[in-house]
Amino acid sequence: MILIYLGCTAIAAFALALVLGFMGAAPAAVAHAAFAIGALPLIFAAMSHFVPVLTRSGGAEPGIHRLPLVLQAAGVAVVAVLAGWAPGWALHGALVAGLAASGVLMSWAIRRGRASLGKPHPGLAWYLAALGCLALALAAILAGLLWPAAYGALRLVHLHLNTLGFIGLTALGTLHVLMPTVLGKPDPRAALRLRRQLPWALGGVACAALAGLVPWLTALGAGLFGGVVVHTLWGWWRGWGPAALFGDGAAASLFGAGLGLLMVVLAGLAHGLGWLPGRPAVAGFFVLFLLPLVSGALAQLLPVWRFPGPMSPARAAMRARLVRFGALRAGLFLLGGGLMMAGFEAAPALPAAGVRWFGVALVRARAPAGGGRA
């Protein structure tokens, strides 16, 4: 049930971020409402779900399942401090809690990988790299708080390691496994792509994180990370074709998230070259990438979490409700994100409508407890 709870609260956190943005709250509070309260705990929960699959081992222990709740509580504290509702010392406690939770999950994933029956799936390496980026991001901002003179540079390191590093690497590593599941069609080249892409993706993240200190790394980072995204999207297009990718609402949302991530990378390049302010690029990451990614993934995973075990009529019905109009919702997110980065003031209404649309689908998709199990 905790996975279902975190999936629903992630959508609620995204809605909260949009509301805070409309209310004129501090941009840092808006961003952390989406990332720290919504995305981060959900990603931890998804890792606890997928690591046993990638290592062919049993389910996660109860303590691992509680880590996302620790992170969510820390995220609430961060937003409260940034919005001026809580004392500053709470921020330090939240950062320490996040570092501890990251270390625990990483240690657990490493142990599972070593105990795997055979060699673990290469997606596990992406998760470990993502967790390493998160730990470095939290350490960087903590160091910035303790060393104010370096706060500006370390904040940029924190930003890029969180977005492209933690969220980006986790998403790409998961999508190689999730997209074939969504389509019900194998991807025989997924494991090979994962092995080959990780060094390039990590290089792109490292360049982006250091670009604030060495500006010429911006273009290199965009080329490396953007190349990985293009390679992934092209592999899907060539392997399955547009009919399959756009014929399923979840697949269309996930493919849209990939397109959105590519747009974000290009926006980051434009920002590094001085052509675009930084704030629209951060908003674009949320709207162009995170919203279609999470809505598409939840459309596939929530029915599985709600009705575990073999396929059942109740699970199929719930999935059908959630994937319906998925391509149109993804279109709202991509169009809205593009218009937001172009400076249109009314553009946030489009992603807000998409989030509301998916929230209504979640409410309507609820089935009677215990029904439909096979």
NUKETOR-456564 format. One record per residue (C-alpha): residue number from 1; residue in one letter; x, y, z. Coordinates in Angstrom, 2 decimals, always signed. Layout:
  pos  code        X        Y        Z
  NUM     a        X        Y        Z
...
***
This chain:
  pos  code        X        Y        Z
    1     m    +0.00    +0.00    +0.00
    2     i    +2.90    +2.40    +0.59
    3     l    +3.68    +2.38    -3.15
    4     i    +0.10    +3.39    -3.93
    5     y    +0.21    +6.09    -1.25
    6     l    +3.45    +7.55    -2.62
    7     g    +2.16    +7.45    -6.18
    8     c    -0.93    +9.42    -5.21
    9     t    +0.96   +11.87    -2.99
   10     a    +3.43   +12.52    -5.82
   11     i    +0.56   +13.78    -7.99
   12     a    -0.70   +15.82    -5.02
   13     a    +2.80   +17.27    -4.54
   14     f    +2.96   +18.25    -8.21
   15     a    -0.39   +19.99    -7.83
   16     l    +0.92   +21.73    -4.70
   17     a    +3.97   +22.94    -6.62
   18     l    +1.75   +24.41    -9.34
   19     v    -0.45   +26.11    -6.73
   20     l    +2.59   +27.55    -4.92
   21     g    +3.86   +28.83    -8.25
   22     f    +0.55   +30.55    -9.00
   23     m    +0.66   +32.09    -5.49
   24     g    +4.10   +33.57    -6.11
   25     a    +5.97   +31.44    -3.56
   26     a    +9.77   +31.33    -3.59
   27     p   +10.98   +29.34    -6.63
   28     a   +13.07   +27.08    -4.39
   29     a    +9.99   +26.19    -2.34
   30     v    +8.01   +25.43    -5.52
   31     a   +10.76   +23.21    -6.92
   32     h   +11.26   +21.30    -3.69
   33     a    +7.51   +20.74    -3.29
   34     a    +7.61   +18.80    -6.55
   35     f   +10.99   +17.13    -6.14
   36     a   +11.51   +16.59    -2.40
   37     i    +7.92   +15.82    -1.38
   38     g    +6.71   +14.13    -4.56
   39     a    +9.40   +12.74    -6.87
   40     l   +12.16   +11.77    -4.45
   41     p   +10.10    +9.51    -2.15
   42     l    +8.37    +7.92    -5.15
   43     i   +11.70    +7.17    -6.82
   44     f   +12.99    +5.54    -3.63
   45     a    +9.85    +3.40    -3.50
   46     a   +10.24    +2.46    -7.17
   47     m   +13.86    +1.45    -6.53
   48     s   +12.77    -0.78    -3.66
   49     h   +10.33    -2.39    -6.11
   50     f   +12.73    -2.80    -9.05
   51     v   +16.01    -3.72    -7.31
   52     p   +14.67    -7.19    -6.33
   53     v   +13.57    -7.64    -9.95
   54     l   +16.96    -6.59   -11.32
   55     t   +18.81    -8.87    -8.89
   56     r   +16.33   -11.78    -9.05
   57     s   +15.89   -11.71    -5.27
   58     g   +13.05   -11.49    -2.77
   59     g   +11.07    -8.39    -1.90
   60     a   +12.51    -5.52    +0.10
   61     e   +12.57    -5.63    +3.87
   62     p   +10.09    -3.46    +5.87
   63     g   +12.84    -1.02    +6.85
   64     i   +13.61    -0.30    +3.19
   65     h    +9.93    +0.39    +2.51
   66     r    +9.95    +3.02    +5.27
   67     l   +12.84    +5.02    +3.77
   68     p   +10.59    +6.95    +1.33
   69     l    +8.49    +8.14    +4.27
   70     v   +11.62    +9.48    +5.97
   71     l   +12.51   +11.34    +2.78
   72     q    +9.01   +12.71    +2.39
   73     a    +9.05   +14.06    +5.95
   74     a   +12.44   +15.65    +5.22
   75     g   +11.00   +17.14    +2.03
   76     v    +8.12   +18.70    +3.93
   77     a   +10.65   +20.25    +6.32
   78     v   +12.70   +21.64    +3.41
   79     v    +9.65   +23.25    +1.78
   80     a    +8.55   +24.70    +5.13
   81     v   +11.96   +26.31    +5.66
   82     l   +12.18   +27.67    +2.11
   83     a    +8.66   +29.07    +2.34
   84     g    +9.49   +30.78    +5.63
   85     w    +7.22   +28.60    +7.77
   86     a    +9.95   +26.82    +9.80
   87     p   +13.32   +27.73   +11.36
   88     g   +16.47   +27.33    +9.29
   89     w   +17.98   +24.59   +11.47
   90     a   +15.29   +22.20   +10.21
   91     l   +16.98   +22.33    +6.80
   92     h   +20.19   +20.87    +8.22
   93     g   +18.27   +18.03    +9.86
   94     a   +16.45   +17.26    +6.61
   95     l   +19.74   +17.11    +4.69
   96     v   +21.28   +14.73    +7.23
   97     a   +18.18   +12.52    +7.06
   98     g   +18.39   +12.48    +3.27
   99     l   +22.07   +11.53    +3.32
  100     a   +21.41    +8.73    +5.78
  101     a   +18.49    +7.36    +3.75
  102     s   +20.56    +7.50    +0.55
  103     g   +23.40    +5.59    +2.18
  104     v   +21.08    +2.92    +3.54
  105     l   +19.35    +2.34    +0.19
  106     m   +22.66    +2.26    -1.68
  107     s   +24.16    -0.26    +0.75
  108     w   +21.06    -2.42    +0.46
  109     a   +21.15    -2.33    -3.35
  110     i   +24.84    -3.25    -3.38
  111     r   +24.20    -6.22    -1.07
  112     r   +21.34    -7.38    -3.26
  113     g   +23.56    -7.11    -6.33
  114     r   +26.31    -9.20    -4.73
  115     a   +23.81   -11.85    -3.65
  116     s   +22.08   -11.94    -7.02
  117     l   +21.42   -15.26    -8.74
  118     g   +23.80   -14.73   -11.62
  119     k   +24.96   -11.33   -12.81
  120     p   +22.48    -8.57   -11.91
  121     h   +20.69    -6.64   -14.63
  122     p   +22.75    -3.62   -15.81
  123     g   +19.92    -1.35   -14.70
  124     l   +21.17    -1.84   -11.14
  125     a   +24.35    +0.09   -11.98
  126     w   +22.19    +3.03   -13.09
  127     y   +20.40    +3.01    -9.73
  128     l   +23.69    +2.97    -7.83
  129     a   +25.03    +5.81    -9.96
  130     a   +21.83    +7.79    -9.36
  131     l   +22.02    +7.28    -5.59
  132     g   +25.65    +8.38    -5.66
  133     c   +24.60   +11.57    -7.44
  134     l   +21.89   +12.19    -4.83
  135     a   +24.34   +11.75    -1.96
  136     l   +26.81   +14.14    -3.60
  137     a   +24.02   +16.64    -4.27
  138     l   +22.92   +16.63    -0.64
  139     a   +26.51   +16.86    +0.59
  140     a   +27.15   +19.79    -1.78
  141     i   +24.24   +21.88    -0.49
  142     l   +25.08   +21.01    +3.11
  143     a   +28.64   +22.17    +2.49
  144     g   +27.25   +25.35    +0.93
  145     l   +25.20   +26.09    +4.03
  146     l   +28.29   +25.64    +6.18
  147     w   +30.51   +27.62    +3.77
  148     p   +28.40   +30.58    +2.55
  149     a   +31.10   +31.94    +0.23
  150     a   +30.81   +28.85    -1.96
  151     y   +27.03   +28.48    -1.68
  152     g   +26.25   +29.81    -5.18
  153     a   +28.53   +27.36    -6.99
  154     l   +27.56   +24.44    -4.77
  155     r   +23.86   +25.18    -5.29
  156     l   +24.34   +24.71    -9.04
  157     v   +26.17   +21.43    -8.37
  158     h   +23.27   +20.37    -6.15
  159     l   +20.72   +21.30    -8.81
  160     h   +22.33   +19.38   -11.67
  161     l   +23.22   +16.31    -9.62
  162     n   +19.61   +16.11    -8.45
  163     t   +17.88   +16.68   -11.77
  164     l   +20.05   +15.08   -14.45
  165     g   +21.95   +12.89   -12.00
  166     f   +19.51   +11.35    -9.55
  167     i   +16.20   +11.74   -11.39
  168     g   +17.58   +11.54   -14.94
  169     l   +19.74    +8.45   -14.41
  170     t   +17.02    +6.66   -12.44
  171     a   +14.45    +7.42   -15.10
  172     l   +16.58    +6.30   -18.05
  173     g   +17.67    +3.15   -16.25
  174     t   +14.08    +2.29   -15.39
  175     l   +12.58    +3.16   -18.77
  176     h   +14.70    +0.54   -20.52
  177     v   +12.93    -2.05   -18.36
  178     l    +9.52    -0.39   -18.04
  179     m    +8.82    +0.43   -21.70
  180     p    +8.96    -3.21   -22.88
  181     t    +6.68    -4.12   -19.97
  182     v    +4.20    -1.40   -20.93
  183     l    +4.11    -2.56   -24.55
  184     g    +4.21    -6.27   -23.75
  185     k    +7.03    -6.65   -26.27
  186     p   +10.67    -7.57   -25.53
  187     d   +13.58    -5.24   -26.19
  188     p   +16.56    -7.53   -26.82
  189     r   +18.98    -4.61   -27.04
  190     a   +17.97    -2.93   -23.77
  191     a   +20.70    -4.50   -21.62
  192     l   +23.38    -3.69   -24.19
  193     r   +22.22    -0.07   -24.41
  194     l   +22.29    +0.26   -20.63
  195     r   +25.86    -1.02   -20.42
  196     r   +27.10    +1.23   -23.20
  197     q   +25.21    +4.38   -22.23
  198     l   +26.02    +4.67   -18.53
  199     p   +29.59    +6.05   -18.87
  200     w   +28.39    +8.66   -21.38
  201     a   +25.42    +9.64   -19.22
  202     l   +27.61    +9.96   -16.13
  203     g   +30.06   +12.08   -18.11
  204     g   +27.20   +14.37   -19.14
  205     v   +26.01   +14.71   -15.54
  206     a   +29.53   +15.48   -14.32
  207     c   +30.01   +18.17   -16.98
  208     a   +26.65   +19.75   -16.19
  209     a   +27.40   +19.77   -12.46
  210     l   +30.77   +21.47   -12.99
  211     a   +29.64   +23.86   -15.73
  212     g   +29.07   +26.63   -13.18
  213     l   +32.82   +26.59   -12.50
  214     v   +33.97   +25.69   -16.03
  215     p   +31.41   +27.14   -18.47
  216     w   +32.70   +25.41   -21.59
  217     l   +31.65   +22.08   -20.06
  218     t   +28.01   +23.05   -20.70
  219     a   +28.09   +22.11   -24.37
  220     l   +30.03   +18.91   -23.70
  221     g   +27.59   +17.85   -20.99
  222     a   +24.58   +18.58   -23.19
  223     g   +26.11   +16.60   -26.03
  224     l   +26.91   +13.58   -23.88
  225     f   +23.62   +13.38   -21.96
  226     g   +21.49   +14.48   -24.90
  227     g   +23.16   +11.85   -27.07
  228     v   +22.13    +9.14   -24.61
  229     v   +18.52   +10.35   -24.70
  230     v   +18.48   +10.44   -28.50
  231     h   +20.02    +6.98   -28.67
  232     t   +17.31    +5.63   -26.37
  233     l   +14.42    +7.29   -28.21
  234     w   +15.75    +6.15   -31.58
  235     g   +16.11    +2.58   -30.29
  236     w   +12.46    +2.57   -29.24
  237     w   +11.29    +4.15   -32.50
  238     r   +13.25    +1.71   -34.62
  239     g   +12.31    -1.31   -32.51
  240     w    +8.58    -0.75   -32.05
  241     g    +7.49    +2.06   -34.34
  242     p    +5.10    +4.97   -33.78
  243     a    +1.94    +2.84   -33.88
  244     a    +2.97    +0.91   -30.78
  245     l    +4.54    +3.86   -28.95
  246     f    +1.56    +6.18   -29.43
  247     g    -1.14    +3.50   -29.35
  248     d    -0.84    +2.99   -25.59
  249     g    -1.37    +5.92   -23.20
  250     a    +1.38    +4.85   -20.80
  251     a    +3.91    +4.27   -23.59
  252     a    +3.03    +7.61   -25.19
  253     s    +3.58    +9.39   -21.86
  254     l    +6.95    +7.69   -21.32
  255     f    +8.07    +8.47   -24.87
  256     g    +6.87   +12.04   -24.32
  257     a    +8.97   +12.18   -21.15
  258     g   +12.01   +11.21   -23.23
  259     l   +11.25   +13.98   -25.72
  260     g   +10.74   +16.37   -22.82
  261     l   +14.09   +15.43   -21.29
  262     l   +15.78   +16.13   -24.61
  263     m   +14.09   +19.55   -24.68
  264     v   +15.33   +20.20   -21.14
  265     v   +18.90   +19.33   -22.12
  266     l   +18.68   +21.75   -25.05
  267     a   +17.23   +24.40   -22.72
  268     g   +20.15   +23.81   -20.35
  269     l   +22.55   +24.34   -23.23
  270     a   +20.75   +27.58   -24.14
  271     h   +21.01   +28.71   -20.51
  272     g   +24.71   +27.89   -20.39
  273     l   +25.25   +29.97   -23.53
  274     g   +23.34   +32.88   -22.02
  275     w   +20.32   +32.58   -24.30
  276     l   +17.80   +31.49   -21.64
  277     p   +17.40   +32.34   -17.93
  278     g   +17.91   +29.49   -15.49
  279     r   +14.47   +29.56   -13.87
  280     p   +12.49   +28.54   -17.02
  281     a   +14.88   +25.61   -17.53
  282     v   +14.15   +24.29   -14.02
  283     a   +10.40   +24.72   -14.57
  284     g   +10.81   +22.95   -17.89
  285     f   +12.42   +19.95   -16.21
  286     f    +9.37   +19.60   -13.97
  287     v    +6.73   +20.07   -16.66
  288     l    +8.41   +18.61   -19.75
  289     f    +9.99   +15.58   -18.13
  290     l    +8.78   +14.82   -14.63
  291     l    +5.04   +15.16   -15.23
  292     p    +4.79   +12.83   -18.28
  293     l    +7.31   +10.44   -16.72
  294     v    +5.46   +10.00   -13.42
  295     s    +1.97    +9.93   -14.93
  296     g    +3.03    +7.35   -17.52
  297     a    +4.86    +5.17   -15.01
  298     l    +1.99    +5.30   -12.51
  299     a    -0.53    +4.39   -15.20
  300     q    +1.40    +1.14   -15.66
  301     l    +2.54    +0.45   -12.10
  302     l    -0.37    +1.48    -9.87
  303     p    -2.64    -1.32   -11.17
  304     v    +0.16    -3.84   -10.51
  305     w    +0.69    -2.50    -7.00
  306     r    -3.06    -2.38    -6.35
  307     f    -3.70    -5.93    -7.64
  308     p    -0.43    -7.91    -7.29
  309     g    -0.06   -11.37    -8.74
  310     p    -1.31   -12.63   -12.11
  311     m    -3.28   -10.38   -14.44
  312     s    -6.88    -9.97   -13.36
  313     p    -9.94    -8.20   -14.81
  314     a    -9.77    -5.60   -12.03
  315     r    -6.15    -4.77   -12.83
  316     a    -6.88    -4.55   -16.56
  317     a    -9.84    -2.25   -15.92
  318     m    -7.82    +0.02   -13.64
  319     r    -5.00    +0.26   -16.17
  320     a    -7.44    +1.01   -19.00
  321     r    -8.83    +3.97   -17.05
  322     l    -5.38    +5.35   -16.22
  323     v    -3.84    +5.05   -19.69
  324     r    -6.87    +6.54   -21.43
  325     f    -5.96    +9.89   -23.01
  326     g    -2.36    +9.44   -21.85
  327     a    -1.02   +10.76   -25.14
  328     l    -3.18   +13.88   -24.88
  329     r    -2.03   +14.52   -21.31
  330     a    +1.58   +14.17   -22.43
  331     g    +0.83   +16.66   -25.19
  332     l    -0.46   +19.16   -22.62
  333     f    +2.73   +18.76   -20.58
  334     l    +5.05   +19.16   -23.57
  335     l    +3.17   +22.09   -25.06
  336     g    +2.79   +23.78   -21.69
  337     g    +6.45   +23.29   -20.82
  338     g    +7.59   +24.64   -24.16
  339     l    +5.38   +27.72   -23.83
  340     m    +6.56   +28.26   -20.23
  341     m   +10.18   +28.34   -21.33
  342     a    +9.20   +30.73   -24.12
  343     g    +7.81   +33.13   -21.51
  344     f    +4.03   +32.81   -21.98
  345     e    +2.41   +33.74   -18.66
  346     a    -0.72   +31.62   -19.18
  347     a    +1.26   +28.49   -20.12
  348     p    +1.15   +26.87   -16.62
  349     a    -2.59   +26.37   -17.10
  350     l    -1.85   +23.55   -19.56
  351     p    +0.24   +21.32   -17.25
  352     a    -2.16   +22.18   -14.40
  353     a    -5.00   +20.83   -16.52
  354     g    -2.99   +17.70   -17.29
  355     v    -2.25   +17.07   -13.60
  356     r    -5.93   +17.61   -12.70
  357     w    -6.96   +15.26   -15.53
  358     f    -4.70   +12.49   -14.25
  359     g    -5.81   +13.11   -10.66
  360     v    -9.43   +12.62   -11.69
  361     a    -8.43    +9.43   -13.52
  362     l    -6.77    +8.17   -10.32
  363     v    -9.94    +8.77    -8.31
  364     r   -12.15    +7.09   -10.90
  365     a    -9.77    +4.14   -11.27
  366     r   -10.08    +3.07    -7.65
  367     a   -11.58    -0.42    -7.40
  368     p   -13.19    -2.20    -4.40
  369     a   -10.59    -3.52    -1.97
  370     g    -9.74    -7.14    -2.55
  371     g   -11.67    -7.37    -5.79
  372     g   -10.30    -8.94    -8.91
  373     r    -7.49   -11.00    -7.44
  374     a    -6.57   -14.16    -9.22
***
